Amino acid sequence: MSRAELNKPAPNFTLTDFNGNEINLTDFQTKKNVLLVFNRGFF
C-alpha cells in the first residue's frame, strides 16, 4: 500500500465494522469529514 500524503485523497480501502459489515471508504465520499481510528491491542 502506498503512503498517504497530506492534502491528497486517501486511497480506497475496505474494513469490517463492529457489526461485521464491510465498509468502503468511498461509502463516505459525499461526507465532509471522515475520522479513522485504528486501535491496537484491544480485542
C-alpha positions as CSV (number, residue, x, y, z in Angstrom):
1,M,0.0,0.0,0.0
2,S,1.3,3.4,-0.8
3,R,1.9,6.0,1.8
4,A,-0.9,8.6,2.4
5,E,0.0,12.2,1.5
6,L,-1.3,15.4,3.0
7,N,-3.9,17.3,1.0
8,K,-4.5,14.3,-1.3
9,P,-7.4,11.9,-1.4
10,A,-6.9,8.8,0.6
11,P,-6.7,5.5,-1.2
12,N,-9.9,3.5,-1.1
13,F,-9.9,0.5,1.3
14,T,-12.4,-1.8,2.9
15,L,-12.7,-2.6,6.6
16,T,-15.1,-4.6,8.7
17,D,-17.2,-2.6,11.2
18,F,-18.2,-3.8,14.7
19,N,-21.3,-5.5,13.3
20,G,-19.3,-7.5,10.8
21,N,-20.4,-5.4,7.8
22,E,-17.8,-4.4,5.2
23,I,-17.4,-0.7,4.8
24,N,-15.6,1.1,1.9
25,L,-14.0,4.5,2.3
26,T,-15.9,5.5,-0.9
27,D,-19.2,5.0,1.0
28,F,-18.4,8.3,2.7
29,Q,-17.4,10.2,-0.4
30,T,-20.2,12.7,-0.1
31,K,-19.5,13.4,3.6
32,K,-17.4,16.4,4.5
33,N,-15.0,14.7,7.0
34,V,-14.1,11.1,7.9
35,L,-12.2,10.2,11.1
36,L,-10.4,6.9,11.2
37,V,-9.3,5.4,14.4
38,F,-7.0,2.3,14.5
39,N,-6.8,0.8,18.0
40,R,-4.0,-1.7,18.6
41,G,-4.2,-4.2,21.4
42,F,-7.9,-4.0,22.0
43,F,-9.6,-7.4,21.4
